[in-house]
Amino acid sequence: METNTIIQILAAVGSTFAFGIIYNLKGKKLIFASIGGGIGWAVYVFFKSHGNSNPGSFLFAAMAITIFSEISARVLKTPVTSTLIASLIPLVPGSGVYFTMSYFVQGYTEMAISKGIETLLITVAITVGIVMISAFSQIYYKIKKYDLKKQAQLKKQKFKNKLYK
């Protein structure tokens, strides 16, 4: 791992920590959100350095952050969004929006359209990554809850059968 990559990941952790303070996160939630921001940026750099497209790399990074936030929400017994929103800060394509507007103002319409489309694709990739993992998580926990309910009913039925023998 290059020094530049480590600096990028530490910057992602630091920026997530700072935005976490702005979002009024405290204690473990702030630490978990900062770690999530670092994980997301590390995944982005990994996939980008292995030849994936920019939106594809953002998709995998958003998926990693959402998985981490789902797990940390279970550990901290808090809503997923409390760590997810702050962890996504390093991935927000703010520079893409800025450069799109800058190119439009300077009269470079083709460059503005190209940058705008790339920014839109990154935004869609982040959204798809979050929605996909959240949907799988909800389905998993509903199946798990259904299985526990069914096991409890079977135990109850066995108990009744023992009583009436």
Steps between C-alpha positions, in 0.01 A plus 500: 500500500642835402547790738259706290226239549553494875479879511175489298347246737607701806352813339174311447499394866573858610236658278241248615595571861456876444164459326396261776556779751288732285227231491518482879636146517668416828711224654494162329271619220756763398782244506299243303394761242863611456613140451217453249619803301853357492375157393293653222793697363734200527253288299466779243879530458537121480243456223616812314863382503393159364353653185133545591310801374439796726126428553573128553758582766254732675235225487726253684607768748136588579421130542792457742396804705139380516604150614726655765220735612249211522742304720594799716132586545440152644805531727417852621120440505439816299336583164712420194479857375683635806831366368413456131440866416825624653698208351386590148649852517832409328306350208273796433582623148516868593798572275311357202212740556745788547693427180177447303380847599845649446522361145151631421590849626824502300314391185650150470166333437631160384727466803215610728263240355765227528578588862130532582424153363793350693380672819147374443626142447703518822194623689287217359773245585514617862121488527476153346771370734316627807155380390623157393675422830217648709243288315705180544547583867128548558417176319761312704369627833138429404590141408696465824207639702258265320721198578520595868122539514450161336745334743313652795172364365650151462633510859160609625330217309747242640437631850122469454538146365703400810239645732205314344671156478 
